[in-house]
Amino acid sequence: MDYKEVYQEWLENPYFDENTKAELKSIAGDENEIKERFYMDLEFGTAGLRGVIGAGTNRMNIYVVRKTTQGLANYILSVGKGAQGVAIAYDSRNMSPEFAQEAALCLAANGIKAYIFESLRPTPELSFAVRKLGCAAGINITASHNPPEYNGYKVYWEDGAQITPPHDTGIMGEVKKVTDFNRVKTMDKNEAAAAGLYEVIGQAIDDAYMEELKKQVLHMDAIQAESKNLKIVYTPLHGTGNIPARRILKELGFENVYVVKEQELPDGNFPTVSYPNPEAEEAFELGLKLAKEVDADLVLATDPDADRLGVRVKDKDGVYHDLTGNMSGCLLANYEISQKKALFGLPEDGALIKTIVTTNLADAIAKGYGIRLIEVLTGFKFIGQQILGFENSKKGTYLFGFEESYGCLIGTYARDKDAIVATMALCEAAAYYKTQGKTLWDAMIDLYEEYGYYKDSIQSVTLKGIEGLQKIQEIMNTLREKPPVEIAGYKVTAVRDYKNDTITDLDTKEVKPTGLPSSNVLYYELTDDAWLCVRPSGTEPKVKFYYGIKGASLEDADQKSDMLGKAVLDMVDSMM
């Protein structure tokens, strides 16, 4: 059927509810809108589902959630793991509770027990719950930091990480096979509960999760010494972080935690920001205002599902500095590894893990401590995959893992990035450095002085709709076929093509494999420890250009980064 026929089917089929039909009738005269909603099925990719809430096959709604869950159920049953059950969490977004409920009842109707949280919970707690309950899989209803009109559906496997091969392709295949909405199973909630296929979870998992966080503390002595002096401003940006972040800080003894009142309560419309992204300046406007009023040492912001953490830190002159995900990740990596070394010594097989678009400062830190640096594809699930590999092979010790997109994990109790543990650890690090007469900014500068002033940035080009997807592909094809030889005065020394599994040395013409799974990503190694990486976003209609340089000072790094960023945009403009 073409999109017009599918649209008509949704209007006429008694399976779809009257509110859905009323929404579709309201766009009857808008050909483009009908096409956008029905020209394709919302794609279940390696990151699950993510899309605009609304009626249609290319939108997030209860029918698409049911259909996807039926595919997931079919896969779980096909690999003989139906008896293990599935954990389900959701965030503060509009329709999140409803989507979680539909997923739970579809699983139950397929004979798979659903463990559903009583109210909103952060992503890392869902990852922990999957492992704690011995589930086959997990579902998290969230669109992370996307604008308010979006929602999403992330799938986790039994190790607590988001799905990776072979399970990702297996689940995607089963979801694609479900073409008839009428054949999707569901059942009554009370009947599901009576049959032992629907269980509400909450406090017991919360308490166990908190205990795991506390196990990651290295310097309780520093916290006890400075908890009365350290001032922390925190905002959950209307998301899930409010209760767990405040709880862990309180239980560890931090006494001066100031919460941004305007952003404290969950709200799927995110009324104080255009979109709830802790990477964005606007996310910190209210927090910084409060910080200046109370003279806070640091300002922390978590995104709606609390897997990403944005950070601002105050220097000795009272100026607040933005720490990018690369900066906060390296600051925490250095703190965790240095203190583990001082307290226990480092294992011979210790590893620091980062993604390919994460700063080269991580490489320098790993080299400085004589530990292994492992590079993986973009997405924290690949870091989780490495941890599982360590466990299965009994070779390798996870010390720290992070990615540039404001996410890290300390410990192995979960397998996704955790902004709650990062909040805790940054406050601990702030207390520790305070006992040394230093701020977190001082610690950051110390790191730069030791290893070099690395600066990393990103430029995103948004290209929406059908034409946008085509243009993104054109950009990737052009760069693949005609790679640049020089960018902003930096010579391209090697080209990594992760789609074709090749690393080409431009001087010697030697070609070797990347050693990583196939992915539509291009990476250019440049002179002077600079780099550029290009990849389409897996969750938004964007093509992303990541780049990094190494400077001799903050000012030099800023200048070099700006030059490279301008050259990248000029390159993009030439392809539009």
C-alpha positions in Angstrom: 0.0 0.0 0.0 1.1 3.6 -0.6 1.0 6.1 2.1 -2.5 7.4 1.1 -3.9 3.9 1.4 -2.3 3.3 4.8 -3.7 6.7 6.0 -7.2 5.6 4.8 -6.7 2.2 6.5 -6.0 4.0 9.9 -9.2 6.1 9.4 -11.4 3.1 8.7 -10.1 0.2 10.7 -12.0 -0.3 14.0 -8.7 -1.3 15.7 -7.6 2.4 15.9 -9.2 4.5 18.6 -11.4 7.5 17.9 -8.9 10.1 19.2 -6.3 8.8 16.8 -8.9 9.0 13.9 -9.9 12.6 15.0 -6.2 13.6 14.8 -5.8 12.1 11.4 -9.0 13.7 10.1 -7.7 17.1 11.2 -4.8 16.8 8.6 -7.1 15.5 5.8 -6.2 18.4 3.5 -2.5 18.5 4.2 -0.8 16.2 1.7 2.7 16.8 3.0 1.7 16.0 6.6 -0.1 12.8 5.6 3.0 11.7 3.6 5.4 12.5 6.5 3.3 10.4 8.9 2.7 7.4 6.6 5.4 7.2 3.9 7.4 4.7 6.1 7.2 2.8 9.4 9.1 4.5 12.2 12.3 2.6 11.9 13.4 0.4 14.7 17.2 0.8 14.6 20.1 -0.1 16.8 19.1 2.7 19.2 15.4 1.5 19.2 12.7 3.9 18.2 12.7 7.7 18.4 10.2 10.0 16.8 7.6 12.7 17.1 4.5 11.8 19.2 1.3 11.5 17.0 -0.9 9.3 14.9 0.7 7.5 11.9 3.1 4.7 11.1 6.1 7.1 11.2 5.2 8.5 14.6 5.4 7.5 18.3 2.0 6.2 19.4 0.5 3.2 21.3 0.1 1.2 18.2 3.7 1.5 17.0 4.9 0.7 20.6 2.7 -2.4 20.7 3.9 -3.5 17.3 7.5 -3.0 18.3 7.0 -4.9 21.6 5.3 -7.8 19.7 8.5 -8.1 17.6 10.7 -7.9 20.7 8.5 -10.6 22.4 8.8 -12.8 19.3 12.6 -12.6 19.4 12.8 -13.2 23.2 10.7 -16.4 22.8 12.7 -17.5 19.7 15.9 -17.5 21.8 14.3 -19.3 24.7 14.4 -16.5 27.2 10.7 -15.9 27.8 10.8 -17.1 31.4 13.3 -14.4 32.5 10.9 -11.5 32.0 11.5 -7.9 30.9 12.1 -4.7 33.0 10.4 -1.5 31.9 11.2 2.1 32.9 10.1 5.4 31.6 10.9 9.1 31.9 8.9 12.3 32.3 8.0 12.8 28.6 4.5 13.1 27.4 2.9 9.7 26.8 5.8 7.9 28.6 3.6 6.1 31.2 1.1 5.1 28.6 3.8 3.7 26.2 5.4 1.8 29.1 2.0 0.3 30.1 1.3 -0.8 26.5 4.7 -2.5 26.2 4.1 -4.3 29.6 0.7 -5.6 28.5 1.9 -6.8 25.1 4.7 -8.7 26.8 2.3 -10.2 29.3 -0.1 -11.3 26.5 2.9 -13.2 25.0 3.5 -15.0 28.3 6.6 -12.9 29.2 6.5 -11.3 32.7 6.8 -7.5 32.7 8.5 -5.8 35.7 7.3 -2.2 35.4 8.5 0.7 37.6 5.8 2.4 39.7 6.8 5.8 38.4 9.5 7.5 36.4 13.1 6.3 36.8 16.5 7.1 35.2 18.0 5.1 32.4 20.9 3.8 34.4 18.6 2.3 37.0 16.7 0.4 34.3 20.1 -1.0 33.1 20.8 -2.0 36.7 17.3 -3.5 37.2 17.7 -5.8 34.1 20.8 -7.3 35.7 19.4 -7.3 39.3 16.2 -9.1 38.3 17.9 -11.5 35.8 15.7 -10.3 33.0 16.1 -11.3 29.3 15.7 -7.6 28.2 14.7 -4.1 29.3 12.6 -1.4 27.7 13.1 2.3 28.5 10.6 4.8 27.2 12.6 8.0 26.6 13.8 10.3 23.9 16.7 11.4 26.0 17.5 15.1 25.3 15.3 15.5 22.2 12.7 18.4 22.0 9.4 17.9 23.8 7.4 16.7 20.8 9.6 13.5 20.7 9.5 10.2 22.6 11.4 7.0 22.1 11.8 3.3 23.0 15.2 1.9 23.9 15.8 -1.9 24.2 18.4 -3.5 26.5 19.6 -7.1 26.6 20.3 -9.3 29.6 23.7 -7.8 30.3 22.1 -4.4 30.9 23.5 -2.7 27.8 21.6 -1.5 24.9 21.3 -4.1 22.2 24.3 -5.0 20.1 25.0 -7.8 17.5 23.5 -10.3 17.1 20.5 -9.3 19.2 20.0 -5.9 17.5 19.6 -7.3 14.0 17.6 -10.2 15.4 15.1 -7.9 17.1 15.0 -5.6 14.1 14.1 -8.5 11.9 11.3 -9.7 14.1 9.9 -6.1 14.4 9.8 -5.8 10.6 7.9 -9.1 10.3 5.0 -7.6 12.3 3.0 -6.0 9.6 -0.6 -6.5 10.8 -1.6 -4.4 13.8 -4.6 -6.6 14.4 -2.2 -9.6 15.2 -0.4 -7.7 17.9 -1.2 -9.2 21.3 -2.4 -7.3 24.5 -4.4 -8.1 27.6 -6.1 -6.6 30.6 -3.8 -5.3 33.3 -5.6 -7.0 36.2 -5.6 -10.3 34.3 -1.9 -10.0 33.6 -1.2 -9.3 37.3 -3.4 -12.2 38.4 -1.5 -14.5 36.1 1.8 -13.3 37.6 2.8 -11.6 34.3 2.8 -8.0 35.5 4.7 -6.8 38.6 5.2 -3.3 39.8 8.7 -2.6 41.0 10.2 0.4 42.9 11.8 0.9 46.3 13.7 -2.4 46.6 15.4 -1.7 43.2 16.0 2.0 44.2 17.7 0.9 47.5 19.9 -1.7 45.8 20.9 0.8 43.1 21.9 3.4 45.8 24.0 0.8 47.5 25.9 0.1 44.3 26.5 3.9 43.8 28.0 4.2 47.3 30.4 1.3 46.6 32.1 3.6 44.0 33.1 6.2 46.5 36.9 6.4 46.9 37.3 9.3 49.4 34.6 9.3 52.0 37.2 11.1 54.2 37.2 14.0 51.8 33.4 14.1 51.7 33.3 14.2 55.5 35.9 16.9 55.6 34.2 19.2 53.0 30.5 18.3 52.9 29.6 21.3 55.0 31.7 23.7 52.9 31.0 22.5 49.3 28.0 24.2 47.7 26.2 22.4 44.8 23.5 23.6 42.5 21.5 20.9 40.7 18.8 20.8 38.1 17.0 17.7 36.8 15.7 19.8 33.8 12.1 18.5 34.5 13.3 14.9 34.2 14.0 11.7 36.2 17.2 12.8 38.1 15.6 14.8 40.9 14.9 12.1 43.5 17.9 9.8 42.9 20.5 12.6 42.5 19.4 14.4 45.7 19.1 11.1 47.6 22.6 9.9 46.9 24.1 13.3 47.7 22.1 13.5 51.0 23.0 10.0 52.1 26.7 10.7 51.5 26.5 13.8 53.7 26.5 16.7 51.2 24.6 19.4 53.1 24.5 22.3 50.7 22.6 21.1 47.7 20.4 23.7 46.0 17.9 22.6 43.5 16.6 24.8 40.7 12.9 25.1 41.8 11.6 26.1 38.3 13.1 22.9 36.9 12.6 20.5 39.8 9.3 18.8 38.9 8.8 16.4 36.0 7.2 18.0 33.0 7.1 16.6 29.5 6.7 20.0 28.0 10.0 21.2 29.5 8.6 24.7 29.9 11.9 26.4 30.9 14.0 25.3 27.9 13.5 24.9 24.2 14.8 21.3 24.6 16.2 19.6 27.7 19.8 19.1 26.7 22.5 19.7 29.4 24.9 20.4 26.5 23.1 23.6 25.7 23.8 27.0 27.3 20.1 27.6 28.0 19.9 24.6 30.3 22.2 26.4 32.7 20.6 29.9 32.7 18.5 29.3 35.8 21.1 27.1 37.5 23.9 29.7 37.1 21.6 32.4 38.4 21.0 30.4 41.6 24.7 29.5 41.7 25.7 33.1 41.8 23.2 33.8 44.5 24.5 31.1 46.8 28.1 31.2 45.7 28.1 27.5 44.5 31.2 25.6 43.7 29.6 23.7 40.9 26.4 23.5 38.9 25.1 20.2 37.6 22.3 19.4 35.1 21.0 16.0 34.1 18.9 15.3 31.0 15.3 13.8 31.2 16.4 10.2 31.5 19.5 11.1 33.6 22.2 9.4 31.6 23.9 12.7 30.6 25.4 15.3 32.9 26.2 18.9 32.1 28.7 20.7 34.3 29.7 24.2 35.2 32.5 24.8 37.8 33.7 27.9 39.6 37.4 29.0 39.6 39.1 30.9 42.4 38.1 34.2 40.9 34.4 33.3 41.0 34.1 32.8 37.3 32.0 29.8 36.1 33.5 27.6 33.4 31.6 25.2 31.1 33.0 21.6 31.1 32.1 19.8 27.9 31.4 16.1 28.0 35.0 15.5 26.9 36.3 17.7 29.7 34.2 16.3 32.5 34.8 12.8 31.2 38.6 13.3 31.3 38.4 15.0 34.7 36.5 12.1 36.2 38.7 9.5 34.4 41.8 11.1 35.8 40.3 11.4 39.3 39.1 7.8 39.3 42.3 6.2 37.9 44.7 8.3 39.9 42.9 7.6 43.2 42.5 3.9 42.5 46.2 3.8 41.7 47.0 5.7 45.0 44.7 3.6 47.1 44.9 0.1 45.6 47.4 0.1 42.7 46.2 -0.4 39.1 45.6 -3.9 37.7 47.9 -4.9 34.8 45.0 -5.5 32.5 43.2 -2.2 33.4 41.5 -0.3 30.6 40.0 3.1 29.8 37.3 2.9 27.1 36.1 5.7 24.9 34.2 6.1 21.6 35.9 7.1 18.3 34.5 10.6 18.5 35.8 11.2 22.1 38.8 13.4 22.8 42.4 12.3 22.3 43.1 13.6 25.8 41.7 10.2 26.9 44.5 8.5 24.9 47.1 10.7 26.6 45.7 9.9 30.1 45.7 6.2 29.4 49.3 6.4 28.2 50.3 8.4 31.3 49.0 5.7 33.6 50.3 2.8 31.4 46.9 1.4 31.0 45.1 0.1 27.8 43.0 2.5 25.8 40.2 0.8 24.0 38.3 2.7 21.2 34.7 1.7 20.2 32.0 2.9 17.9 29.8 5.8 18.9 27.2 4.6 21.5 27.7 3.6 25.1 26.4 0.1 24.3 29.7 -0.6 22.8 31.4 0.3 26.0 29.0 -2.0 27.8 29.9 -4.7 25.2 33.6 -4.4 26.2 32.7 -4.8 29.9 30.8 -8.0 29.0 33.8 -9.2 27.1 36.0 -8.7 30.1 33.6 -10.7 32.2 33.3 -13.6 29.8 37.0 -13.9 29.0 38.2 -13.1 32.5 40.7 -10.8 30.8 40.6 -7.0 31.2 39.6 -4.8 34.1 37.2 -1.9 33.5 38.6 1.3 35.1 36.4 4.0 33.4 34.4 4.5 30.2 33.0 7.6 28.7 31.8 9.3 25.5 31.9 12.9 24.4 28.1 13.2 24.6 28.2 13.9 28.4 28.0 10.4 29.6 30.2 8.0 31.7 30.0 5.0 33.9 31.9 4.3 37.1 31.7 0.7 38.2 30.0 -2.2 36.3 26.7 -2.4 38.2 25.0 -0.9 35.1 26.0 -1.0 31.4 24.8 2.4 30.3 26.0 5.9 31.0 24.9 7.1 34.4 24.5 10.8 35.3 23.6 9.9 38.9 26.9 8.2 39.6 28.7 11.0 37.7 26.9 13.6 39.8 28.1 11.8 42.9 31.6 11.3 41.7 32.1 15.0 40.6 30.9 16.2 44.0 33.3 13.7 45.6 36.1 14.9 43.4 35.3 18.5 44.2 35.5 17.7 47.9 38.8 15.9 47.4 40.4 18.7 45.5 39.0 21.2 48.0 41.1 19.4 50.7 44.1 20.1 48.5 43.2 23.8 48.2 42.0 23.3 44.6 38.8 23.8 42.6 37.7 21.4 39.9 38.8 24.1 37.4 42.3 24.0 38.9 42.2 20.2 38.5 41.2 20.6 34.8 44.0 23.0 34.1 46.5 20.7 35.9 45.3 18.0 33.5 45.9 20.2 30.5 49.3 21.3 31.7 50.3 17.7 32.0 49.0 16.3 28.8 48.3 19.2 26.4 45.4 21.6 25.9 43.0 19.4 23.9 39.8 20.9 22.7 37.0 19.1 21.0 33.9 20.4 19.3 31.0 19.4 17.2 29.0 20.9 14.3 25.6 19.5 13.4 23.7 20.1 10.3 19.9 19.4 10.6 18.2 18.2 7.4 14.6 17.2 8.1 12.2 15.1 6.1 12.6 12.7 3.1 14.8 15.2 1.2 16.9 15.7 4.3 17.7 12.0 4.6 18.7 11.9 0.9 21.0 15.0 1.4 22.7 13.4 4.4 23.4 10.3 2.3 24.8 12.5 -0.5 27.2 14.2 1.9 28.5 10.9 3.2 28.9 9.6 -0.4 30.7 12.7 -1.5 33.2 12.5 1.4 33.6 8.8 0.9 34.4 9.1 -2.8 36.4 12.4 -2.6 38.1 12.6 0.9 39.7 15.9 1.7 43.5 16.0 1.7 43.8 19.1 3.9 41.5 20.9 6.4 42.3 24.2 8.0 46.0 23.8 7.4 46.1 20.3 8.9 47.2 17.6 6.5 45.0 14.4 6.4 47.3 11.5 7.2 44.9 8.7 7.3 41.2 8.0 6.4 39.2 5.5 8.4 36.0 4.3 6.7 34.1 2.2 9.2 31.5 1.3 6.7 34.0 -0.4 4.4 36.3 -1.5 7.4 39.4 0.3 6.1 42.1 2.5 7.4 44.1 4.0 4.6 47.4 5.7 5.2 47.6 8.5 2.7 51.4 8.6 2.6 52.2 4.8 2.2 48.8 3.9 0.7 48.7 0.9 3.1 45.2 -0.3 3.9 44.3 -2.2 7.1 41.0 -3.1 8.8 39.4 -0.9 11.5 38.6 -4.0 13.6 35.2 -2.5 14.5 31.7 -3.4 13.3 30.4 -1.8 10.1 29.0 1.7 10.6 28.4 4.6 8.3 31.2 6.7 9.8 34.2 8.5 8.2 37.2 9.5 10.4 40.2 11.7 9.2 43.4 11.6 11.2 45.2 14.9 10.9 48.6 16.2 11.7 49.4 17.6 15.2 47.1 15.2 17.0 44.0 16.8 15.3 41.1 14.9 13.8 37.7 15.1 12.1 34.9 12.5 12.2 31.6 12.6 10.2 28.5 10.5 10.9 24.7 10.7 10.5 22.9 10.8 13.8 21.1 7.6 14.8 18.4 9.5 16.7 17.9 12.8 14.9 17.7 14.1 11.3 21.3 15.4 11.5 24.7 14.8 10.1 27.4 15.4 12.8 30.9 16.7 12.3 33.1 16.0 15.4 36.6 17.4 15.5 39.5 17.9 17.9 42.8 19.8 18.2 45.7 20.1 20.6 46.8 23.6 21.7 49.7 25.0 23.7 47.3 27.0 26.0 43.6 27.6 26.4 43.7 30.6 24.1 45.7 28.7 21.4 43.3 25.8 21.6 40.3 28.0 21.2 41.8 29.7 18.2 42.8 26.4 16.5 39.4 24.9 17.2 37.5 27.9 15.8 39.6 27.7 12.6 39.0 24.0 12.2 35.2 24.5 12.9 35.0 27.2 10.3 36.8 25.0 7.7 34.4 22.2 8.4 31.3 24.4 7.9 32.8 25.8 4.7 33.3 22.2 3.5 29.7 21.4 4.3 28.5 24.5 2.5 30.3 23.5 -0.6 28.3 20.2 -0.7 24.9 21.7 -0.1 
